[in-house]
Amino acid sequence: MSSSIPSASSLIPRGHPRWDWFALLRQWLNGIEFHRPWVARLICRLIPCKCPFERDVTILNRTYHIPALCQINPLYNEVVSLRFRALTYLADCCGEDVTSFVC
C-alpha cells in the first residue's frame, strides 16, 4: 500500500486566494516616496550601504570567509532601491551632500 502525501497546494481549499505576502511588501516598499528630508536621512542611516554580515573570521591561525547573506533576503533589492531613492532625493531635490552616506 502506498500512502500519498498531499502537496501544499492541495491543502488550500478551492476558491480561496493565496496571498503572496512578499509581493505585497515589495509593492509597498517600491511605492514609498520621499517628501521630507529627515525621513530620507533616517532611511539612509538605517539601511547600511553594504551587507553588514560579510566577515573574515580567524580561528587558530586559519581564516574563514563568511559570505554576504543579504542577497538571500527576498526583499533585498527593494530595500537597496529604497535607500538609493532616498539618496537621490537628498542629492537632487534637497541639494544636500550625500558623501557621508556613501561607502
ABEGO torsion letter per residue (X at the ends): XBBBBBBAAAABBBGBBBBBAAAAAAAAAAABBBABAAAAAAAAAABBABBAABBBBBBGGBBBBBBBAAAABAAAAAAAAAAAAAAAAAAAAAGBBAAAABX
